[in-house]
Amino acid sequence: MNQDFHIGTLIRDELNRQQRSVTWFADQINCDRTTCYDIFARKFVNCEQLEKISIVLHRNFFRDLAEYEESVVNNSTEV
C-alpha cells in the first residue's frame, strides 16, 4: 500500500466492485445517502462504523488498515 491510505475510497471501491448501489449501502448501515458520500470522502472512520461496514460488505477493512500500518512501520525502520 502506498502512503495515501484512504478508507473511504476503499469502501466506495468495494461497493462498486460488488455492484451495489449507494441506496442499498445506506439501508444496510442504517443511514442516508448523504452520510454514505461523507463516509466515502473520509480518510478514516471510527471502529464501530468500520465494523458494521466490514460485516455488510463481507470485507475486513481492519485488515487493510493493519497492512497499511505495517507497511508504514516497516518503511520507517528501514535505514
MODELLER restraints for C-alpha pairs under 7 A, 6 or more apart:
rsr = mdl.restraints
at = mdl.atoms
rsr.add(forms.Gaussian(group=physical.xy_distance, feature=features.Distance(at['CA:1:A'], at['CA:68:A']), mean=5.83, stdev=0.5))
rsr.add(forms.Gaussian(group=physical.xy_distance, feature=features.Distance(at['CA:6:A'], at['CA:43:A']), mean=4.34, stdev=0.5))
rsr.add(forms.Gaussian(group=physical.xy_distance, feature=features.Distance(at['CA:6:A'], at['CA:44:A']), mean=6.54, stdev=0.5))
rsr.add(forms.Gaussian(group=physical.xy_distance, feature=features.Distance(at['CA:7:A'], at['CA:42:A']), mean=6.82, stdev=0.5))
rsr.add(forms.Gaussian(group=physical.xy_distance, feature=features.Distance(at['CA:7:A'], at['CA:43:A']), mean=5.36, stdev=0.5))
rsr.add(forms.Gaussian(group=physical.xy_distance, feature=features.Distance(at['CA:7:A'], at['CA:44:A']), mean=5.40, stdev=0.5))
rsr.add(forms.Gaussian(group=physical.xy_distance, feature=features.Distance(at['CA:8:A'], at['CA:39:A']), mean=5.54, stdev=0.5))
rsr.add(forms.Gaussian(group=physical.xy_distance, feature=features.Distance(at['CA:8:A'], at['CA:40:A']), mean=3.79, stdev=0.5))
rsr.add(forms.Gaussian(group=physical.xy_distance, feature=features.Distance(at['CA:8:A'], at['CA:41:A']), mean=5.50, stdev=0.5))
rsr.add(forms.Gaussian(group=physical.xy_distance, feature=features.Distance(at['CA:8:A'], at['CA:42:A']), mean=5.10, stdev=0.5))
rsr.add(forms.Gaussian(group=physical.xy_distance, feature=features.Distance(at['CA:8:A'], at['CA:43:A']), mean=5.84, stdev=0.5))
rsr.add(forms.Gaussian(group=physical.xy_distance, feature=features.Distance(at['CA:8:A'], at['CA:44:A']), mean=6.85, stdev=0.5))
rsr.add(forms.Gaussian(group=physical.xy_distance, feature=features.Distance(at['CA:9:A'], at['CA:40:A']), mean=5.63, stdev=0.5))
rsr.add(forms.Gaussian(group=physical.xy_distance, feature=features.Distance(at['CA:11:A'], at['CA:40:A']), mean=6.65, stdev=0.5))
rsr.add(forms.Gaussian(group=physical.xy_distance, feature=features.Distance(at['CA:12:A'], at['CA:40:A']), mean=5.80, stdev=0.5))
rsr.add(forms.Gaussian(group=physical.xy_distance, feature=features.Distance(at['CA:22:A'], at['CA:33:A']), mean=6.27, stdev=0.5))
rsr.add(forms.Gaussian(group=physical.xy_distance, feature=features.Distance(at['CA:22:A'], at['CA:36:A']), mean=6.96, stdev=0.5))
rsr.add(forms.Gaussian(group=physical.xy_distance, feature=features.Distance(at['CA:23:A'], at['CA:33:A']), mean=6.06, stdev=0.5))
rsr.add(forms.Gaussian(group=physical.xy_distance, feature=features.Distance(at['CA:26:A'], at['CA:32:A']), mean=5.34, stdev=0.5))
rsr.add(forms.Gaussian(group=physical.xy_distance, feature=features.Distance(at['CA:26:A'], at['CA:33:A']), mean=5.57, stdev=0.5))
rsr.add(forms.Gaussian(group=physical.xy_distance, feature=features.Distance(at['CA:26:A'], at['CA:36:A']), mean=6.23, stdev=0.5))
rsr.add(forms.Gaussian(group=physical.xy_distance, feature=features.Distance(at['CA:28:A'], at['CA:56:A']), mean=6.64, stdev=0.5))
rsr.add(forms.Gaussian(group=physical.xy_distance, feature=features.Distance(at['CA:29:A'], at['CA:52:A']), mean=6.71, stdev=0.5))
rsr.add(forms.Gaussian(group=physical.xy_distance, feature=features.Distance(at['CA:29:A'], at['CA:53:A']), mean=6.77, stdev=0.5))
rsr.add(forms.Gaussian(group=physical.xy_distance, feature=features.Distance(at['CA:54:A'], at['CA:60:A']), mean=5.24, stdev=0.5))
rsr.add(forms.Gaussian(group=physical.xy_distance, feature=features.Distance(at['CA:54:A'], at['CA:61:A']), mean=5.90, stdev=0.5))
